[in-house]
Amino acid sequence: MKKRVIFIIIILILVGIMVGRGINEILVGEDKDLQGELAESSQQQDISIVVFPAVPIITIVSPENKTYSETTVLLNYTIKNEIDTVWYNLDNLENITIDSPKEFSVSEGVHTLYLYANNTYGTSVENVSFTVSKEAPPQNGGGNGGGGNGGGRRTQPIIIKDISLDKDKIEISLNRNATEEDSITITNIGDSKLNISLQNLGLEEFLKISETSFELDAGETKTIILEFATKEDTPLDLYVGSLLVKTEGIEKEIPVILEVKAGSLIEEIIEIPKKPLNMVVIMVIVVIVVLIVLSKSGEAGALRQTKRHGKFSWPEVIKFNLPFRRT
């Protein structure tokens, strides 16, 4: 009896150790080495933090990348860090120095505004392209941003210098081992021929572009086919990349989002991450073994108890189950 109690105590201690290690692995994970290094060092350390000054950080609030129906446009902006001078130009023409937001007049057509700011540490520049057309319906300026109209997934046309794209993002949802086509339409809204190139960034495994380099004459439009494909063993996940559009020194990344989803509920349930056994799994196995050992120990005790009542003993049970008798 004493030996059995000692055995059970030892098993429980081992299980406690395994549980502690399992919890530590869950909470700490790969930071064990870092914790060990911190624990070994009990001396105080002097840490110096150096803040380096930086060039101005420019954000153009208005105009936005859209079409305006008025020829008077507001230039509004914010700038972080110290500044010495702020200036802008329209379509790389005359530079105009400013010290606050201002309105300017512009002709109909596509324009690009460049905003500059400098200090003793360097010069920063931001730009935005927009269109002015008196035939376009009026659009509200983007200063407040609190309306929340639209579901967030709707695409909108955008303008990059002399080209227009019919989408500002591409979102696709696919099952495994499936294909689907989408497209993007590009229009040359300038007055001269353009060389345009497209590049797939981050989704090379899933996305094929029908044409990656081409020319567009003034006013010409071209639709590019985007073919998405998944494999039978593609992990269920959300994949994010972009479509890089380049033309005449200007480039723009169009976000591309691919969701690979389960074709059925059963497929989603049986999706098991392929990870090695960790301490939690080992801990569960140890607990099961302990329960089996304790169960067998209980059966043995019950058999010994029945022996004291004169019913049967272990040797008798063994002899009863053997299919032969010793001669």
N, C-alpha and C positions, 0 to 999 in steps of 0.2 A: 504493500500500500504506500509506504513512504517513497519507494523508488518511483512509483507512478506519479505521485504528487510532484516530486522533484523534476521528472521528465516534462510534465505539463508546464511547470513554472519556466523551465528553460525554453520550451517552445514559445510560450507567450512573450518572453523577453526578446527572442529572435524576431517574432512578428512585430513587436513594438519598434525594434530597430528598423525593420524593413518599412514599416509605415512612416516612420520619421524621415527616412531617406526618400521615400516616394513623394511625400508632401514637399520636401525640400527641393526635389527635382521639378515638381510642378510649379512652385513659386519662383524658383531661382533660374531653372533652365540652364542656359549656356553661360550664365554669369557666375558660376561657381568659382572659376579661377580668379575672377576679379574680386570676389568676396574674400577668397583666401589671401590674396595679396593685401587687401585692406586690413584683414584681421592680424596679419603678421606685423604690420607697421603700426605701433602704438605711439610713435612720436609725432608731435605737431609739425605741420609743414607750412611754410610761408608761400603764399600764392600771389603772384602779381598779375593783375588784369590791365591790359593796355587797350585803350579805345582809340582806334585810328580815325582821323577825320576822313570824310568821303566827299566825292563829287555830288552835285545836286541830283536828286531823284525826281523826275518829272512825270506827272500824270495829266494827260489832256482830258478834260471833262467834256468840252465842247469845242469844235464840232465833232460829231460822231460819224462812224462809217455808214452813212445812209444818204438818202436823197432829200434835199430841202427844196421847198417851193418858193422861197424868198431869196433875193440876191444879197440881203444883209444877214450876216452870220455872226454869232457871238463866239469869240475866243475866250474860253474859261479854262483854268488850269490850277493845279496845286504843285508845290515844289517843297521837298524836304531837304534839310541841311542848309547850311549858309549859302547865300548867293551874292554875287557881285553885279552881274548883268543878266537880263533876260531879253531875248529878241526872237523874232519869228520871220519867216518868209513864206510866200505862196508860190508853189511850183518852181522853187529854186530861183526866184527872181530877187527883188530888192529886200534887203534885211531891214526890219523895223524894230527899234528898241521900245520895250514897254515895261511898266512897273506894276500893272494891274490888269484884270480882264478888260477886253475892249471888243467893240463890234467893228467889222470891216465889210467892205462891199466886194462882190465877186461876180463874175459873169456866169452865164449858164454853161454847163459842161462838167467834166470831171476834174477835180483839183486835189492837190496834196499840200497840206500845211505842215511845215517843219517848225518846231519850237525848240529853242536852245536856252541853256542856262550854264553859267560858269562860276567858279570861285578859284581860290588859290590852288586847289588840288586837281582841277581839270574842267573839261566841258562835257555836258551831257546833251543829248538830242532825242526827241521823240517826234513821230510823224503820224498823221492820220489822213486817209483819203475819203473824199465825200463828193457827192454830185449835187448840182443845182439845176433844177428843171421846173419852170413855171407851170408845166402841165401836170406835174406830180401832185397828189393830194397832200395837204398840210400834214406834217408830223410833229408831235410834241418833242421838245428838247429833252435831253436825258439827265437833267440836273438832280431830280429827286429820287428816281429809281424805286419808288415805293408802291407802284401800282400792282405789280405782280400779275399782269395779264398774260395769258398764255401758259401752257402746261410745262414749259421748260424743254420739251422734246421736239417742238416744232422748229424746222429749219428756216433760215432766212437768207436771202441773197446778200452777198458782200462784194465789195469793190476793192481791188488791189491795183493801185496806179491806173493803168489803162486796160485792165481786164475785169470782167464781172463773173462771179461764180454764183450758181443758183442755190448753193447750200453753204451754211456756215459750220455744219457738223454732219457726221454720218453715223447712224446707229443701226445695228443689225442684231437680230436674235435668231440663233440656229440650234437645231438638235445636233446630236452626233451623227457623223457620216452623212452630212447633208451639204447642199450647195444653194446659193442664192445670189442673184445679181442685183446690184444697185448702179447708180450712174451719177455723174457730176457734169454739168454743162458749163462750158467756158466760152465767154464772148469777148472779142477784142472791141472795146468801146473807144479806142484811140483813133488816130488818123494815120498810123503807119503800121507796117508788118511787125509782128512780134514773134520771138522764139520762146516757147513755153516748155518747161519740163516738169514732170511729176515724179515724186519719189515716195515709196512706201517706207514708213519709219515705225518699227516695232511690231508689225503684223506680217512679216515676211512668210510665216508658216501658213497663214490663212487667206491672204489677199493677193490677187493677181490683177494688174492694171493693163487694160487692153492696149494702151499706147502711152509711152512715157516721155516722148519727145516729139514735138510737132511745131508747125508754123501756122499763124493765123493772120490773114490779111485784115485790114481795117474793116470793122463791121461784121467779120466772119464769126460763126458760132460752131463749136465742136462739142459733141457729147462723148465722154469717156466712160467705158463700161468697167465697173468694179466687180470682180467675181470673188465671192467668199466661199470657202470650203472648209469643212471640218472632217476629222478622221473618226473611225469607230472607237479609238482609245483616247480621244482628246479629253482631258480633264474638264469637268464641269466647273466653269469659272467665268470671270469677267475680264476680258482682254482689252487693253487700251493702247492705242497707237495714234498715228497721225498721217495725213497725206500732205506732203510738202510741195507747194506750188511755187515755181521760180519763173521770173521773167525780168529781163533787163536790169539785173542787180537788185530786184525786189523779191522777197520771198514771204510766204504765208503758210502756216501750218493749220490744216483743217482737222479737228479732232475726229478720230474714228474709234468707235466703241463696239466691240463684238461680245455678245453674251452667248456662251455655250450652255444650254440648259438640257435637262433630262427629258427624254421623249415620253416617259410615263412615270407614275409614282413609284412603281416597283424598281425601275432603273435608278431613281434617286435614292431609294432606301438602301439598295445593295451597293451603293457607291462607298467603298471603304478606303480610307486613306492608307497608302502603302508606307507605313512607318515601322521601324524596328521595335521590338519589345522594349518597354520601359519598365521602370521600377514599379509602377502601379500594377501592370500585368503580372510581374513576378510576385508581388505582394498577394494578389488574388490567388495565384497558384499555391503559395505557401499556406494561406488560410484554408484552402480546400484540402490540402494534404493533412493539416493539423486536425481538421474536422473528421477526416477518415480515420486517422490514428486514434482519436478520442472515441470514435464510434466503435472501433474494433476493441479498444480497451474496455469499453462498457460491456460489450458482448462477453468478453473473457470473464469480467467480474460476475456477470449474471450466471455463467456456467459454473463458476466456482461456488456461487451462492447455492445453486441447485444441488451441488454435490453435498453440501452440509445438510441439506434436507433429505438426502438419501435417494435422489432420483437418478442422476447420471453424472458423468464426469467427461472431461475432454477425451481421454483415451477411448471411453465407451462410444462417444459420438463418432470418432474417427473409424473405429472398427465397424460401426453400424453402416457407414457410408462406403466402406471398401467393398468392391464387387467380388472379392475372393477371400478365402480363409487360409491362414498359414497351416501347413501340415507338419 
